[in-house]
């Protein structure tokens, strides 16, 4: 399953008031593992950024003066996300801005026609009703390091959200490709032993009906604990 964790920064809060996207950050996951592929772009909005928005993300009009416009990057962006499931925190906000940008280019189709959308805010509210479920609160709840997040930033927030999503849905909890995983890979490589081609082939033992029933019950428990997003169950379907 290919997923794209996505975040945007904007000039303000309402596309209906003419506000625009000024930064897009995307992280690619394949079967819940980071691929290292990402899409990151600052954008010239052709309008002033609200003072309140600058206080949130620190991006200024002077910084964006020489950046491309959405029209210049839209094909590369759609190619990157097409066919994937978008993982977005408070998805209606970002999806609304993406659809607004597409409409400004004369495209009537929604971003949802290019890919699926999973709202992690809605998922968090289902898992933790009555609690704070903003990104900082979820980082604290799931012990995800957000110490670099002095200001909002689309790529940084996408990286943090990827860690939060993986932790919240019961899987891998870090995007790090270095450290212990790399050490383990090097040890495994050094321990490779070639087996003779004439060796006896190992028998394949199939699960019996009782074992399949236990497996199905375990997936039901995972599905309930993850708020209905058990990846194995969805792949089976």
C-alpha positions as CSV (number, residue, x, y, z in Angstrom):
1,X,0.0,0.0,0.0
2,X,1.4,3.4,-1.0
3,X,0.7,6.3,1.3
4,X,1.7,10.0,1.1
5,X,1.8,11.9,4.4
6,X,1.0,15.5,3.4
7,X,0.9,18.9,5.0
8,X,0.6,22.5,3.6
9,X,1.2,26.0,4.8
10,X,-1.0,28.8,3.6
11,X,-1.4,32.6,3.5
12,X,-4.4,32.4,5.8
13,X,-7.3,30.2,6.8
14,X,-9.9,30.5,4.1
15,X,-9.5,29.8,0.4
16,X,-12.9,31.4,-0.1
17,X,-11.2,34.7,0.9
18,X,-8.5,34.2,-1.7
19,X,-5.9,32.6,0.5
20,X,-3.3,30.4,-1.2
21,X,-0.9,27.5,-0.5
22,X,2.7,28.6,0.0
23,X,4.3,25.3,1.0
24,X,3.6,21.7,0.3
25,X,5.5,18.9,2.1
26,X,5.0,15.1,1.3
27,X,6.6,12.0,2.7
28,X,6.1,8.6,0.9
29,X,5.4,5.4,2.8
30,X,5.2,2.0,1.1
31,X,3.6,-0.7,3.2
32,X,4.1,1.5,6.2
33,X,7.8,1.9,5.5
34,X,9.5,5.2,4.5
35,X,10.9,5.0,0.9
36,X,13.0,8.2,1.2
37,X,11.0,9.8,-1.6
38,X,9.5,13.2,-0.8
39,X,7.9,16.2,-2.5
40,X,8.7,19.6,-1.1
41,X,8.0,23.0,-2.6
42,X,7.6,26.6,-1.5
43,X,5.2,28.6,-3.7
44,X,4.7,32.2,-4.7
45,X,1.0,33.0,-3.8
46,X,0.7,36.4,-5.6
47,X,-0.9,37.9,-2.6
48,X,0.1,39.1,0.9
49,X,0.4,36.6,3.7
50,X,-1.7,37.4,6.8
51,X,0.4,38.5,9.8
52,X,-1.2,35.8,11.9
53,X,-0.1,33.1,9.5
54,X,3.5,34.5,9.4
55,X,3.5,34.1,13.2
56,X,2.6,30.4,12.8
57,X,5.0,29.3,10.0
58,X,7.5,32.2,9.7
59,X,7.3,32.3,5.9
60,X,7.3,35.8,4.4
61,X,6.4,37.3,1.0
62,X,10.0,38.3,0.5
63,X,11.2,34.7,1.0
64,X,8.6,33.5,-1.6
65,X,9.3,36.2,-4.2
66,X,11.4,34.0,-6.4
67,X,9.6,30.8,-5.9
68,X,7.5,29.0,-8.5
69,X,3.7,29.2,-8.6
70,X,1.4,26.3,-8.1
71,X,0.7,26.1,-11.8
72,X,4.5,25.5,-12.4
73,X,4.6,22.4,-10.1
74,X,1.1,21.0,-10.3
75,X,1.9,18.2,-12.7
76,X,4.9,17.0,-10.7
77,X,2.8,17.2,-7.5
78,X,-0.1,15.2,-9.0
79,X,2.3,12.6,-10.4
80,X,3.8,12.2,-7.0
81,X,0.5,11.6,-5.1
82,X,-1.6,9.9,-7.9
83,X,-2.9,6.5,-6.8
84,X,-1.8,6.8,-3.2
85,X,-3.7,7.4,0.0
86,X,-3.1,10.8,1.5
87,X,-2.5,10.9,5.2
88,X,-3.4,14.4,6.4
89,X,-4.1,15.9,9.9
90,X,-7.3,17.9,9.6
91,X,-7.7,16.8,6.0
92,X,-10.7,19.1,5.1
93,X,-8.3,22.1,5.5
94,X,-5.6,20.9,3.2
95,X,-7.9,19.2,0.8
96,X,-10.0,22.4,0.6
97,X,-6.9,24.5,-0.3
98,X,-5.6,21.9,-2.8
99,X,-9.0,21.9,-4.6
100,X,-9.0,25.7,-4.6
101,X,-5.6,25.7,-6.3
102,X,-6.9,23.2,-8.9
103,X,-10.0,25.3,-9.5
104,X,-7.9,28.4,-10.1
105,X,-6.2,26.4,-12.9
106,X,-9.5,25.6,-14.5
107,X,-9.6,22.0,-13.2
108,X,-13.0,21.0,-11.8
109,X,-11.9,17.6,-10.4
110,X,-11.1,17.2,-6.7
111,X,-7.8,15.9,-5.4
112,X,-9.8,13.0,-4.1
113,X,-10.2,11.8,-7.7
114,X,-6.4,11.3,-7.9
115,X,-6.0,9.5,-4.5
116,X,-7.7,8.5,-1.3
117,X,-7.7,10.6,1.8
118,X,-7.3,9.5,5.5
119,X,-7.9,12.2,8.1
120,X,-5.7,11.5,11.2
121,X,-7.5,14.1,13.2
122,X,-10.8,12.3,12.8
123,X,-9.0,9.0,13.6
124,X,-7.4,10.5,16.7
125,X,-10.8,11.9,17.9
126,X,-12.2,8.4,17.5
127,X,-9.4,6.8,19.4
128,X,-9.1,9.5,22.1
129,X,-12.6,11.2,22.5
130,X,-12.7,14.3,24.6
131,X,-8.9,14.8,24.6
132,X,-6.6,17.2,22.8
133,X,-5.8,15.8,19.4
134,X,-3.7,18.4,17.7
135,X,-0.3,17.3,16.4
136,X,1.7,18.5,19.4
137,X,-0.7,16.7,21.8
138,X,-0.4,13.5,19.8
139,X,3.4,13.7,19.8
140,X,3.3,13.9,23.6
141,X,0.8,11.0,23.8
142,X,2.8,8.7,21.5
143,X,6.3,9.9,22.6
144,X,7.1,11.3,19.2
145,X,10.0,13.8,19.2
146,X,8.8,17.2,17.9
147,X,11.6,19.3,19.5
148,X,12.5,20.8,16.1
149,X,8.9,22.2,15.7
150,X,9.5,25.8,16.9
151,X,7.4,27.0,13.9
152,X,5.0,25.1,11.6
153,X,6.5,23.8,8.4
154,X,4.9,21.6,5.8
155,X,7.8,19.1,5.3
156,X,8.7,18.9,9.0
157,X,5.1,18.5,10.0
158,X,4.6,15.8,7.4
159,X,7.6,13.9,8.9
160,X,6.3,14.3,12.4
161,X,2.8,13.2,11.3
162,X,4.2,10.1,9.7
163,X,5.7,9.1,13.0
164,X,2.5,9.9,14.8
165,X,0.3,8.0,12.3
166,X,2.5,4.9,12.5
167,X,2.4,4.9,16.3
168,X,-1.3,5.6,16.4
169,X,-2.1,2.7,14.1
170,X,0.1,0.3,16.0
171,X,3.1,0.0,13.7
172,X,6.6,1.3,13.2
173,X,7.1,4.4,15.3
174,X,10.1,6.1,13.6
175,X,11.1,7.2,10.1
176,X,14.8,6.9,10.9
177,X,16.7,4.8,8.3
178,X,19.9,5.0,10.3
179,X,21.2,3.6,13.6
180,X,20.2,0.2,14.9
181,X,18.4,-0.8,11.7
182,X,21.6,-0.1,9.6
183,X,23.8,-2.0,12.1
184,X,21.5,-5.0,12.0
185,X,21.5,-5.0,8.2
186,X,25.3,-5.0,8.2
187,X,25.5,-7.9,10.7
188,X,23.0,-9.8,8.6
189,X,24.9,-9.2,5.5
190,X,28.2,-10.4,7.0
191,X,26.5,-13.6,8.2
192,X,25.2,-14.7,4.8
193,X,25.8,-18.4,4.2
194,X,25.2,-19.9,0.7
195,X,23.1,-23.1,0.7
196,X,23.8,-25.8,-1.8
197,X,21.3,-26.1,-4.7
198,X,20.8,-29.8,-4.1
199,X,19.5,-29.3,-0.6
200,X,16.2,-30.8,0.4
201,X,13.4,-28.3,0.0
202,X,11.6,-27.3,3.2
203,X,8.0,-28.4,3.5
204,X,5.3,-25.8,3.4
205,X,2.8,-26.1,6.2
206,X,-0.6,-24.6,5.6
207,X,-2.7,-23.1,8.4
208,X,-5.6,-25.3,9.4
209,X,-9.2,-24.0,9.9
210,X,-8.7,-23.4,13.7
211,X,-5.5,-21.4,13.1
212,X,-7.1,-19.4,10.3
213,X,-10.0,-18.6,12.7
214,X,-7.5,-17.5,15.4
215,X,-5.7,-15.3,12.9
216,X,-9.0,-13.7,11.8
217,X,-9.9,-13.0,15.4
218,X,-6.5,-11.4,16.0
219,X,-7.0,-9.1,13.0
220,X,-10.5,-8.2,14.4
221,X,-8.8,-7.1,17.6
222,X,-6.2,-5.1,15.7
223,X,-8.9,-3.5,13.6
224,X,-10.8,-2.4,16.7
225,X,-7.7,-1.1,18.4
226,X,-6.7,1.0,15.4
227,X,-10.0,2.5,14.7
228,X,-10.8,0.4,11.7
229,X,-7.5,0.9,9.8
230,X,-5.8,-2.5,10.3
231,X,-3.6,-2.6,7.2
232,X,-3.5,-6.4,6.9
233,X,-7.3,-6.5,6.9
234,X,-7.5,-3.8,4.2
235,X,-5.0,-5.7,2.1
236,X,-7.0,-8.9,2.4
237,X,-10.1,-7.1,1.3
